[in-house]
Amino acid sequence: TLLEAWAQVKEGSAGDVHLVLAGRPGDTAEPLQDLCRRQHLESSVHFIGLTNDVPGLLAASDISVFSSRLEGMSNAVLESMAAGLPVAATRIAGTEEALGADYPLLVQAGDAQGLANALRTLIGDEFLRLRLGERNQERARTEFSVTRLGQHYMDLLRPYL
């Protein structure tokens, strides 16, 4: 879905935009790279594999994208939020909980056109990127802090103590 969306973004983009894919690709690496070649995306899509410098990668980024079809509470989404990045993502349970149901750039899972529209919106609107990045950082700080999560666990365990 993300590569289909990216092909649409690149097709209509006047700027020099790049997509960096980080993480362990597993069995999907070769098919994804083949898809990039078929869609002529090799110069704008970069597969960097696993990285130990997630803070550095996030600091060098303008936008985070999550196109999962099924996932729990994603640490990657929370890390992006804490880094103050705007996020374009699919409306799945964990991501929607992290970003909030009212978050404006959530699209249905598998909707490449919707994801492309969300990315184009972020790429083209620096003010929106900054505003959503600040919102995400504040939400990460208040809703997902260690103190807040510890309190939630204590509330869950209290009846058993």
ChimeraX commands (.cxc) that place a marker at each C-alpha (Angstrom):
marker #1 position 0.00,0.00,0.00 radius 0.5
marker #1 position 2.76,2.44,0.91 radius 0.5
marker #1 position 4.68,1.88,-2.32 radius 0.5
marker #1 position 1.49,2.26,-4.36 radius 0.5
marker #1 position 0.79,5.52,-2.51 radius 0.5
marker #1 position 4.38,6.66,-2.98 radius 0.5
marker #1 position 4.18,6.09,-6.73 radius 0.5
marker #1 position 1.18,8.47,-6.80 radius 0.5
marker #1 position 3.00,11.03,-4.64 radius 0.5
marker #1 position 6.08,10.97,-6.87 radius 0.5
marker #1 position 4.00,11.20,-10.04 radius 0.5
marker #1 position 2.49,14.49,-8.95 radius 0.5
marker #1 position 5.44,15.88,-7.00 radius 0.5
marker #1 position 7.45,18.81,-8.22 radius 0.5
marker #1 position 9.87,18.54,-5.31 radius 0.5
marker #1 position 12.68,16.23,-4.40 radius 0.5
marker #1 position 10.99,13.85,-1.94 radius 0.5
marker #1 position 12.36,10.59,-0.57 radius 0.5
marker #1 position 10.91,7.61,1.26 radius 0.5
marker #1 position 13.18,5.81,3.72 radius 0.5
marker #1 position 12.13,2.32,4.79 radius 0.5
marker #1 position 13.76,1.10,7.98 radius 0.5
marker #1 position 13.45,-2.23,9.73 radius 0.5
marker #1 position 13.95,-5.88,9.08 radius 0.5
marker #1 position 12.46,-6.60,5.65 radius 0.5
marker #1 position 12.49,-10.39,5.98 radius 0.5
marker #1 position 11.00,-12.23,3.00 radius 0.5
marker #1 position 9.46,-9.05,1.57 radius 0.5
marker #1 position 12.69,-7.22,0.70 radius 0.5
marker #1 position 13.19,-8.59,-2.79 radius 0.5
marker #1 position 9.53,-8.30,-3.91 radius 0.5
marker #1 position 9.39,-4.72,-2.57 radius 0.5
marker #1 position 12.59,-3.76,-4.35 radius 0.5
marker #1 position 11.24,-5.35,-7.55 radius 0.5
marker #1 position 8.04,-3.32,-7.17 radius 0.5
marker #1 position 10.13,-0.15,-6.79 radius 0.5
marker #1 position 12.00,-0.95,-10.00 radius 0.5
marker #1 position 8.77,-1.66,-11.92 radius 0.5
marker #1 position 7.28,1.64,-10.72 radius 0.5
marker #1 position 10.55,3.55,-11.35 radius 0.5
marker #1 position 10.93,4.52,-7.69 radius 0.5
marker #1 position 14.53,3.37,-7.16 radius 0.5
marker #1 position 15.87,6.91,-6.86 radius 0.5
marker #1 position 13.30,8.00,-4.27 radius 0.5
marker #1 position 12.85,4.87,-2.11 radius 0.5
marker #1 position 15.71,3.86,0.18 radius 0.5
marker #1 position 15.81,0.55,2.06 radius 0.5
marker #1 position 18.16,1.01,5.02 radius 0.5
marker #1 position 17.33,-2.18,6.95 radius 0.5
marker #1 position 17.74,-2.32,10.71 radius 0.5
marker #1 position 19.15,0.77,12.40 radius 0.5
marker #1 position 20.37,1.44,15.91 radius 0.5
marker #1 position 20.00,5.17,15.39 radius 0.5
marker #1 position 16.22,5.60,15.46 radius 0.5
marker #1 position 16.48,9.04,17.13 radius 0.5
marker #1 position 18.83,10.19,14.36 radius 0.5
marker #1 position 16.57,8.80,11.65 radius 0.5
marker #1 position 13.53,10.53,13.16 radius 0.5
marker #1 position 15.44,13.80,13.56 radius 0.5
marker #1 position 16.34,13.69,9.86 radius 0.5
marker #1 position 12.72,13.07,8.85 radius 0.5
marker #1 position 9.88,15.46,8.11 radius 0.5
marker #1 position 7.03,12.93,8.16 radius 0.5
marker #1 position 6.40,9.40,9.45 radius 0.5
marker #1 position 4.20,6.96,7.55 radius 0.5
marker #1 position 2.58,3.78,8.85 radius 0.5
marker #1 position 0.55,1.72,6.42 radius 0.5
marker #1 position -0.01,-1.40,8.53 radius 0.5
marker #1 position -3.16,-3.42,8.03 radius 0.5
marker #1 position -3.03,-4.96,11.50 radius 0.5
marker #1 position -0.86,-3.98,14.45 radius 0.5
marker #1 position -1.13,-3.41,18.17 radius 0.5
marker #1 position 0.18,-0.28,19.83 radius 0.5
marker #1 position 3.14,0.55,17.60 radius 0.5
marker #1 position 6.32,1.70,19.32 radius 0.5
marker #1 position 7.34,3.25,16.00 radius 0.5
marker #1 position 4.23,5.45,15.99 radius 0.5
marker #1 position 4.85,6.48,19.60 radius 0.5
marker #1 position 8.53,7.20,18.89 radius 0.5
marker #1 position 7.57,9.35,15.89 radius 0.5
marker #1 position 5.05,11.23,18.01 radius 0.5
marker #1 position 7.60,11.78,20.78 radius 0.5
marker #1 position 10.05,13.11,18.16 radius 0.5
marker #1 position 7.46,15.69,17.13 radius 0.5
marker #1 position 6.73,14.29,13.69 radius 0.5
marker #1 position 3.42,14.41,11.86 radius 0.5
marker #1 position 2.16,10.96,10.93 radius 0.5
marker #1 position 0.20,9.68,7.94 radius 0.5
marker #1 position -1.23,6.31,8.95 radius 0.5
marker #1 position -3.89,3.69,8.51 radius 0.5
marker #1 position -6.90,3.73,10.82 radius 0.5
marker #1 position -6.21,0.56,12.80 radius 0.5
marker #1 position -6.82,0.06,16.51 radius 0.5
marker #1 position -3.38,0.72,18.02 radius 0.5
marker #1 position -2.48,3.57,15.70 radius 0.5
marker #1 position -5.86,5.25,16.12 radius 0.5
marker #1 position -5.52,4.96,19.90 radius 0.5
marker #1 position -2.04,6.50,19.81 radius 0.5
marker #1 position -2.88,9.39,17.48 radius 0.5
marker #1 position -6.49,9.88,18.60 radius 0.5
marker #1 position -9.71,9.10,16.74 radius 0.5
marker #1 position -9.95,12.73,15.61 radius 0.5
marker #1 position -6.49,12.74,14.00 radius 0.5
marker #1 position -6.96,14.17,10.48 radius 0.5
marker #1 position -4.55,11.97,8.52 radius 0.5
marker #1 position -5.82,8.48,9.27 radius 0.5
marker #1 position -6.93,6.47,6.23 radius 0.5
marker #1 position -8.49,3.06,5.83 radius 0.5
marker #1 position -6.07,0.13,5.71 radius 0.5
marker #1 position -5.20,-0.75,2.13 radius 0.5
marker #1 position -6.30,2.65,0.77 radius 0.5
marker #1 position -3.29,3.69,-1.33 radius 0.5
marker #1 position -5.12,6.70,-2.78 radius 0.5
marker #1 position -6.06,7.95,0.70 radius 0.5
marker #1 position -2.51,7.47,1.96 radius 0.5
marker #1 position -1.14,9.31,-1.09 radius 0.5
marker #1 position -3.53,12.19,-0.40 radius 0.5
marker #1 position -2.43,12.34,3.25 radius 0.5
marker #1 position 1.23,12.38,2.21 radius 0.5
marker #1 position 0.65,15.06,-0.42 radius 0.5
marker #1 position -1.16,17.15,2.18 radius 0.5
marker #1 position 1.77,16.90,4.60 radius 0.5
marker #1 position 4.43,17.45,1.97 radius 0.5
marker #1 position 2.68,20.54,0.68 radius 0.5
marker #1 position 1.80,22.21,4.00 radius 0.5
marker #1 position 4.71,23.04,6.29 radius 0.5
marker #1 position 2.43,24.75,8.83 radius 0.5
marker #1 position 0.28,21.62,9.11 radius 0.5
marker #1 position 3.40,19.45,9.52 radius 0.5
marker #1 position 4.61,21.64,12.38 radius 0.5
marker #1 position 1.19,21.86,14.03 radius 0.5
marker #1 position 0.56,18.11,13.89 radius 0.5
marker #1 position 4.14,17.39,15.01 radius 0.5
marker #1 position 3.65,19.59,18.08 radius 0.5
marker #1 position 0.26,17.99,18.77 radius 0.5
marker #1 position 1.74,14.51,18.49 radius 0.5
marker #1 position 4.66,15.37,20.76 radius 0.5
marker #1 position 2.35,16.78,23.42 radius 0.5
marker #1 position 0.04,13.75,23.19 radius 0.5
marker #1 position 3.02,11.39,23.54 radius 0.5
marker #1 position 4.24,13.35,26.55 radius 0.5
marker #1 position 0.86,13.45,28.33 radius 0.5
marker #1 position -0.99,10.30,27.26 radius 0.5
marker #1 position 1.91,7.87,26.91 radius 0.5
marker #1 position 4.44,8.99,29.51 radius 0.5
marker #1 position 6.01,6.40,31.81 radius 0.5
marker #1 position 4.15,7.95,34.76 radius 0.5
marker #1 position 0.80,7.83,32.99 radius 0.5
marker #1 position 1.28,4.25,31.78 radius 0.5
marker #1 position 2.41,3.19,35.26 radius 0.5
marker #1 position -0.76,4.70,36.70 radius 0.5
marker #1 position -2.88,2.78,34.18 radius 0.5
marker #1 position -1.21,-0.49,35.21 radius 0.5
marker #1 position -1.74,0.29,38.89 radius 0.5
marker #1 position -5.42,1.04,38.22 radius 0.5
marker #1 position -5.75,-2.32,36.45 radius 0.5
marker #1 position -3.99,-4.21,39.25 radius 0.5
marker #1 position -5.58,-2.40,42.22 radius 0.5
marker #1 position -8.51,-4.87,42.58 radius 0.5
marker #1 position -6.01,-7.72,42.93 radius 0.5
marker #1 position -3.71,-6.08,45.47 radius 0.5
marker link #1:1,2 radius 0.2
marker link #1:2,3 radius 0.2
marker link #1:3,4 radius 0.2
marker link #1:4,5 radius 0.2
marker link #1:5,6 radius 0.2
marker link #1:6,7 radius 0.2
marker link #1:7,8 radius 0.2
marker link #1:8,9 radius 0.2
marker link #1:9,10 radius 0.2
marker link #1:10,11 radius 0.2
marker link #1:11,12 radius 0.2
marker link #1:12,13 radius 0.2
marker link #1:13,14 radius 0.2
marker link #1:14,15 radius 0.2
marker link #1:15,16 radius 0.2
marker link #1:16,17 radius 0.2
marker link #1:17,18 radius 0.2
marker link #1:18,19 radius 0.2
marker link #1:19,20 radius 0.2
marker link #1:20,21 radius 0.2
marker link #1:21,22 radius 0.2
marker link #1:22,23 radius 0.2
marker link #1:23,24 radius 0.2
marker link #1:24,25 radius 0.2
marker link #1:25,26 radius 0.2
marker link #1:26,27 radius 0.2
marker link #1:27,28 radius 0.2
marker link #1:28,29 radius 0.2
marker link #1:29,30 radius 0.2
marker link #1:30,31 radius 0.2
marker link #1:31,32 radius 0.2
marker link #1:32,33 radius 0.2
marker link #1:33,34 radius 0.2
marker link #1:34,35 radius 0.2
marker link #1:35,36 radius 0.2
marker link #1:36,37 radius 0.2
marker link #1:37,38 radius 0.2
marker link #1:38,39 radius 0.2
marker link #1:39,40 radius 0.2
marker link #1:40,41 radius 0.2
marker link #1:41,42 radius 0.2
marker link #1:42,43 radius 0.2
marker link #1:43,44 radius 0.2
marker link #1:44,45 radius 0.2
marker link #1:45,46 radius 0.2
marker link #1:46,47 radius 0.2
marker link #1:47,48 radius 0.2
marker link #1:48,49 radius 0.2
marker link #1:49,50 radius 0.2
marker link #1:50,51 radius 0.2
marker link #1:51,52 radius 0.2
marker link #1:52,53 radius 0.2
marker link #1:53,54 radius 0.2
marker link #1:54,55 radius 0.2
marker link #1:55,56 radius 0.2
marker link #1:56,57 radius 0.2
marker link #1:57,58 radius 0.2
marker link #1:58,59 radius 0.2
marker link #1:59,60 radius 0.2
marker link #1:60,61 radius 0.2
marker link #1:61,62 radius 0.2
marker link #1:62,63 radius 0.2
marker link #1:63,64 radius 0.2
marker link #1:64,65 radius 0.2
marker link #1:65,66 radius 0.2
marker link #1:66,67 radius 0.2
marker link #1:67,68 radius 0.2
marker link #1:68,69 radius 0.2
marker link #1:69,70 radius 0.2
marker link #1:70,71 radius 0.2
marker link #1:71,72 radius 0.2
marker link #1:72,73 radius 0.2
marker link #1:73,74 radius 0.2
marker link #1:74,75 radius 0.2
marker link #1:75,76 radius 0.2
marker link #1:76,77 radius 0.2
marker link #1:77,78 radius 0.2
marker link #1:78,79 radius 0.2
marker link #1:79,80 radius 0.2
marker link #1:80,81 radius 0.2
marker link #1:81,82 radius 0.2
marker link #1:82,83 radius 0.2
marker link #1:83,84 radius 0.2
marker link #1:84,85 radius 0.2
marker link #1:85,86 radius 0.2
marker link #1:86,87 radius 0.2
marker link #1:87,88 radius 0.2
marker link #1:88,89 radius 0.2
marker link #1:89,90 radius 0.2
marker link #1:90,91 radius 0.2
marker link #1:91,92 radius 0.2
marker link #1:92,93 radius 0.2
marker link #1:93,94 radius 0.2
marker link #1:94,95 radius 0.2
marker link #1:95,96 radius 0.2
marker link #1:96,97 radius 0.2
marker link #1:97,98 radius 0.2
marker link #1:98,99 radius 0.2
marker link #1:99,100 radius 0.2
marker link #1:100,101 radius 0.2
marker link #1:101,102 radius 0.2
marker link #1:102,103 radius 0.2
marker link #1:103,104 radius 0.2
marker link #1:104,105 radius 0.2
marker link #1:105,106 radius 0.2
marker link #1:106,107 radius 0.2
marker link #1:107,108 radius 0.2
marker link #1:108,109 radius 0.2
marker link #1:109,110 radius 0.2
marker link #1:110,111 radius 0.2
marker link #1:111,112 radius 0.2
marker link #1:112,113 radius 0.2
marker link #1:113,114 radius 0.2
marker link #1:114,115 radius 0.2
marker link #1:115,116 radius 0.2
marker link #1:116,117 radius 0.2
marker link #1:117,118 radius 0.2
marker link #1:118,119 radius 0.2
marker link #1:119,120 radius 0.2
marker link #1:120,121 radius 0.2
marker link #1:121,122 radius 0.2
marker link #1:122,123 radius 0.2
marker link #1:123,124 radius 0.2
marker link #1:124,125 radius 0.2
marker link #1:125,126 radius 0.2
marker link #1:126,127 radius 0.2
marker link #1:127,128 radius 0.2
marker link #1:128,129 radius 0.2
marker link #1:129,130 radius 0.2
marker link #1:130,131 radius 0.2
marker link #1:131,132 radius 0.2
marker link #1:132,133 radius 0.2
marker link #1:133,134 radius 0.2
marker link #1:134,135 radius 0.2
marker link #1:135,136 radius 0.2
marker link #1:136,137 radius 0.2
marker link #1:137,138 radius 0.2
marker link #1:138,139 radius 0.2
marker link #1:139,140 radius 0.2
marker link #1:140,141 radius 0.2
marker link #1:141,142 radius 0.2
marker link #1:142,143 radius 0.2
marker link #1:143,144 radius 0.2
marker link #1:144,145 radius 0.2
marker link #1:145,146 radius 0.2
marker link #1:146,147 radius 0.2
marker link #1:147,148 radius 0.2
marker link #1:148,149 radius 0.2
marker link #1:149,150 radius 0.2
marker link #1:150,151 radius 0.2
marker link #1:151,152 radius 0.2
marker link #1:152,153 radius 0.2
marker link #1:153,154 radius 0.2
marker link #1:154,155 radius 0.2
marker link #1:155,156 radius 0.2
marker link #1:156,157 radius 0.2
marker link #1:157,158 radius 0.2
marker link #1:158,159 radius 0.2
marker link #1:159,160 radius 0.2
marker link #1:160,161 radius 0.2
view
